[in-house]
Amino acid sequence: MLVNDEAGQLRMPSFDPSDMWGSQPTEVEENELRRKVVCPTLVAQAEYSELHLLNDNQRVAAIYPKGESAIVKDAGHNLVVENTAFTANLIASFVAR
């Protein structure tokens, strides 16, 4: 979601997790929340992300009761922009199951 800044330019709003939880949750708290998610959950990671360790998505997906991991090939950190067609197909096939 984009918002207009003071100069009238569109920008992404900043997000502070403390707005939701009062403070940033610990890893233990995050994992407790993930274990409560009962719907199928897709954890996708870009093949060449500079911010995530390779296959970190598998570790996170394993925490969700119905977690599934996927790697978006030929994409850096911004997988939606860098490989839009693959990402769209991945999500569509996941939702269709």
Secondary structure in CASP SS format (residue, H / E / C, confidence):
PFRMAT SS
TARGET T0000
AUTHOR 0000-0000-0000
METHOD secondary structure of the structure
MODEL  1
M C 1.00
L C 1.00
V E 1.00
N E 1.00
D C 1.00
E C 1.00
A C 1.00
G C 1.00
Q C 1.00
L E 1.00
R E 1.00
M C 1.00
P C 1.00
S C 1.00
F C 1.00
D C 1.00
P C 1.00
S H 1.00
D H 1.00
M H 1.00
W H 1.00
G C 1.00
S C 1.00
Q C 1.00
P C 1.00
T C 1.00
E H 1.00
V H 1.00
E H 1.00
E H 1.00
N H 1.00
E H 1.00
L H 1.00
R H 1.00
R H 1.00
K C 1.00
V C 1.00
V C 1.00
C C 1.00
P C 1.00
T E 1.00
L E 1.00
V E 1.00
A E 1.00
Q E 1.00
A E 1.00
E C 1.00
Y C 1.00
S C 1.00
E C 1.00
L C 1.00
H C 1.00
L C 1.00
L C 1.00
N C 1.00
D H 1.00
N H 1.00
Q H 1.00
R H 1.00
V H 1.00
A H 1.00
A H 1.00
I H 1.00
Y C 1.00
P C 1.00
K C 1.00
G E 1.00
E E 1.00
S E 1.00
A E 1.00
I E 1.00
V E 1.00
K C 1.00
D C 1.00
A C 1.00
G C 1.00
H C 1.00
N C 1.00
L H 1.00
V H 1.00
V H 1.00
E H 1.00
N C 1.00
T H 1.00
A H 1.00
F H 1.00
T H 1.00
A H 1.00
N H 1.00
L H 1.00
I H 1.00
A H 1.00
S H 1.00
F H 1.00
V H 1.00
A H 1.00
R C 1.00
END
